[in-house]
Amino acid sequence: MFLNNIGGTMFKKRLFIILLSLLAILIFATAATCNMCGVEVTDEGSGDQGSLQGDNTATGSSSGNNQGSQGNNNGNNDNNQGSQESTNNNNAGNGNNNQDPGNSNNGDSQQGNDSKNDQQDNNIEITGIVVGDVVDEHVEPAPFLYTDSTYTCYPVLAIPPDGTETYNWSVSGGSSDNGAFYMQWNTPSDEAFYTITINIHRGDSWGFYNEDFYIEPETAMGPPLEGPQITGVEVINAENNTMDLNTEYNIAPIYTDPNNMIRSFHYEVSQGTDIGVWDEKLYYRSPDFETDVNITIIAIDDNLDEMIRETFTIYARDLDIQ
């Protein structure tokens, strides 16, 4: 019995020691676990902060890289633009270089020559048109032109024709033949001004001219009243139509108009200044150098049509030296 008690006590001690050992192990394990949890929390916070800093660093790096890339791209764009401009300049230069310099110079020279040719070679100067009757194998200008009559017309040329010209005639009233130096004109039945137009071609040269003629009926009482005529020009206060240099004058037409058909006058001047027209007179300033001045006087009817056009020459001279 006693041995049984002793054995029971020993068993209890061993069990108590085992339980204490297990409790100690459990406490140690719990403490270790708590310590590990603290480390893990601390590490986790540090890790997140480091991660955030890393992300911020990465963002800054990315932004910087992006800005750098954008700068590089801008630089590349500038380079590309510069390359494009350079290419355009090179292309422009190549375009100019591709043109034959000789041809370019020849083109400019040819243009100048063509302009001179237009003024020189391509101009057949026509100074008038004669309308009249054939008398002794030549045409005498008719003093009056009648309705319902036939007249022979020809152009007055500064240089005689050489036989190679072609002629194109037209009239604003009546009828005419065409294609020859001499033209037959059958005048209309109505009294009025009519225009005769002539175009002449000789190779590459050409000339153009038109002139108005007054056609009136013939009566048994003799020659009809003459239509309006401009017979001259007067430079008022200038002797022999000779003007001093750079001086203002009044210029007036010398004309007849028995039927009062002229409504107004227009003027064209080759030199000097046309100041204006008042009361049929041209207010005019002469040029400041010596020259001959052509004054063209144009008579206008009630329909504002041109009836007569005549050109006269006046003179600008330095009268202080004369």
Long-range contacts (C-beta under 8 A, 24 or more apart in sequence): 117-204, 121-204, 121-205, 122-204, 122-205, 122-206, 123-205, 123-206, 123-207, 124-157, 124-159, 124-165, 124-200, 124-202, 124-205, 124-206, 124-207, 125-157, 125-158, 125-159, 125-207, 126-155, 126-156, 126-157, 126-158, 126-198, 126-200, 126-207, 126-208, 126-209, 127-156, 127-157, 127-158, 127-209, 128-155, 128-156, 128-209, 128-211, 129-153, 129-154, 129-155, 129-156, 129-196, 129-198, 129-209, 129-211, 130-154, 130-155, 130-156, 131-185, 131-196, 131-213, 139-182, 143-223, 144-216, 144-218, 144-223, 144-224, 144-226, 145-187, 145-213, 145-214, 145-215, 145-216, 146-187, 146-215, 146-216, 146-217, 146-218, 146-224, 147-187, 147-188, 147-189, 147-190, 147-191, 147-215, 147-216, 147-217, 147-218, 148-187, 148-188, 148-189, 148-217, 149-186, 149-187, 149-218, 150-184, 150-185, 150-186, 150-187, 151-184, 151-185, 151-187, 152-182, 152-183, 152-184, 152-185, 153-182, 153-183, 153-184, 153-185, 153-196, 154-181, 154-182, 154-183, 155-181, 155-198, 155-200, 155-209, 157-200, 157-207, 161-202, 162-202, 164-202, 164-203, 165-200, 165-201, 165-202, 166-200, 166-201, 166-202, 167-198, 167-199, 167-200, 168-198, 168-199, 168-200, 168-201, 169-196, 169-197, 169-198, 170-196, 170-197, 171-195, 171-196, 171-197, 172-196, 172-197, 173-215, 187-215, 188-215, 190-215, 191-215, 191-216, 191-217, 193-227, 193-301, 193-305, 193-307, 193-308, 211-309, 212-306, 212-307, 212-308, 212-309, 214-307, 225-258, 225-259, 226-256, 226-258, 227-258, 227-259, 227-261, 228-255, 228-256, 228-257, 228-258, 228-259, 228-261, 228-262, 228-299, 228-307, 228-308, 229-255, 229-256, 229-308, 230-254, 230-255, 230-297, 230-299, 230-308, 230-310, 231-255, 231-256, 232-312, 233-295, 233-297, 233-312, 233-314, 235-314, 236-281, 238-314, 240-315, 241-314, 241-315, 242-314, 242-315, 242-316, 242-317, 242-319, 243-286, 243-293, 243-314, 243-315, 243-316, 243-317, 244-286, 244-316, 244-317, 244-318, 244-319, 244-320, 245-286, 245-287, 245-288, 245-289, 245-290, 245-316, 245-317, 245-318, 245-319, 246-285, 246-286, 246-287, 246-288, 247-285, 247-286, 248-275, 248-283, 248-284, 248-285, 248-286, 249-284, 249-285, 249-286, 250-281, 250-282, 250-283, 250-284, 251-281, 251-282, 251-284, 251-295, 251-314, 252-280, 252-281, 252-282, 253-280, 253-297, 253-299, 255-299, 261-301, 261-302, 261-307, 262-299, 262-300, 262-301, 262-307, 262-308, 263-300, 263-301, 263-302, 263-304, 264-299, 264-300, 265-297, 265-298, 265-299, 265-300, 266-297, 266-298, 266-300, 267-295, 267-296, 267-297, 267-298, 268-295, 268-296, 268-298, 269-293, 269-294, 269-295, 269-296, 270-294, 270-295, 271-316, 272-316, 286-316, 287-316, 289-316, 290-316, 290-317, 290-318, 291-316, 292-316
